[in-house]
Amino acid sequence: MPDHPVPDPGRSLEGPLAPVTEEITAFDLPVTGTLPAELHGRYLRNGPNPLGLDDPVQHWFVGPGMVHGVRLRDGRAEWYRNRWVRSRQVAEALGERWAGGPVHAGMDFAANTHVIAHGGRTLATVEAGALPYELTDELETVGPCDFGGTLPGGYAAHTKLDRQTGDLHAVAYFWGWDHLQHVVVGPDGRVSSTTDVPVADGPMVHDFALTERYVVLLDLPVTFSMAAATAGSSLPYGWNPAHPARVGLLPREGTAREVRWSEVDPCWVFHTLNAYDDGDRVVVDLCRYGGSYDLSALSGQGPLTLDRWTVDPAAGRVGRQCLDDRPQELPRTDDRVVSRPHRYGYSVVTGEAGPATVRVDGSFADDAFTDALLKQDLATGRVEVHRFGRDAVVGEAVFAPSAPDAAEDDGYVLAFVHDPDRGATDLVVLAAQDFPGGPVARVHLPARVPLGFHGSWVPDR
């Protein structure tokens, strides 16, 4: 039964994007197959879920966040929970008292993009200046988080954890800044350093990459638009052909941390897969939209491909290699190899016939979301496909190792998959080394999980 029914949200988002209307707690979930006994932890995922605040919804990106979670232990699925992130606005809409806490530049937002764990906290994150929100292990909202008062400004949606140092890296941006800010949060959950990087035009920087030596910055031609802001746009960023596209290498260490920039052809990148140092060069794998990109319609004019960029800072050049020309997004690798050489990547097929487009009203073009995941073996070039069946829809895939010291490919791939026969969602567990084969297990959730953004496998501490 729902814990907290709420008023019907605006229905301008339809199909797999349509928001759910209630919070649910369910225990002892039914499972088809056998859950690996070594999976002890929580699978968490965040995404926008309007509750009437945005009626009609102006853009998929701006709905308040709802975090979904499944607790696995001893071969059982102990619980499923979904909870809205309680910003002040959300809490008041639900008739609750806001927990209170710090707010950056007056921007209090129910973080809707990612959910991570670091320094003993579970954090829902979002970009463009708002602070993350801390959650309990059971996904109840604690309040906005500025890392114990050590964060000087806003934060970011995407983070990269260097598992050898225990440091959590992020690149924050805000329309009112003339710079990007590299933020390092130590293993103790407090900000240990910040570095400002001057940039022009207020670029949107959704993601970045990390190597052992560098923070890899993407300064691309989607920038702050005063015209859009004046017109009241909820997402005041647009394609700016006058803004050069470039990639920057910010040294992680040293006193003279000057960025070395190299220009690239105009393009847009939402997500990187990973990056690593290769001698004096840097290798970055990412999903690239060629040509201009319309953020308001989430539509690129050119192809969407999985690419490898090789950055040569001495020459100031970037070599580009297309690794796979199938449209794909939400790339992930084994989090243990972030900033180090990687062999495998996982992504969602986003269109069989051309660039993936999700219209603002929630309708689909060019089969924008499909029933397929890809596994890339970047050493051999082999690509394996797992299809979940007609009318099924799959979200981002997350890798969970079978043991802390297991090999990169030794583990499981977890994803939420909409089951059209049940009209609800399953948490599907695939064996990474038998990727095209049948699922090891399906955890049957009691509700539908709308397509969202990013998530994490959080093993027990």
Buried (B, 14 or more C-beta within 10 A) or exposed (E): EBEBEBEEBBBBBEEBBBBBBEBBBBEEBEBEEEBBEBBEBBBBBBBBBBBEBBBEBBBBBBBBBBBBBBBBBEBBBBBBBBBBBBBBBBBEBBEEEBBEBEBBBEBBBBBBBBBBBBBEBBBBBBBBBBBBBBBEEEBEBBBBBBBEEBBEBBBBBBBBBBEEBEBBBBBBBBBEBEBBBBBBBBBEBEBBEBBBBEBEBBBBBBBBBBBBBBBBBBBBBBBBBEEBBEEEBBBBBBBBEEBBBBBBBBBBEEEEBEBBBBEBEBBBBBBBBBBBBEEEBBBBBBBBBBBBBBBBEBBBBBBBBBBBBBBBBEEEEBEEEEBBEBBBBBBBBBBBBBBBBBBBBBBBBBBEEBBBBBBBEBBBBBBBBBBBBBBBBBEEEEBBEBEBEEEBBBBBBBBBBBEEEBEBBBBBBBBBBBBEEEEBBBBBBBBBEEBEEEBBBBBBBBBBBBBBBBBBBBBEE
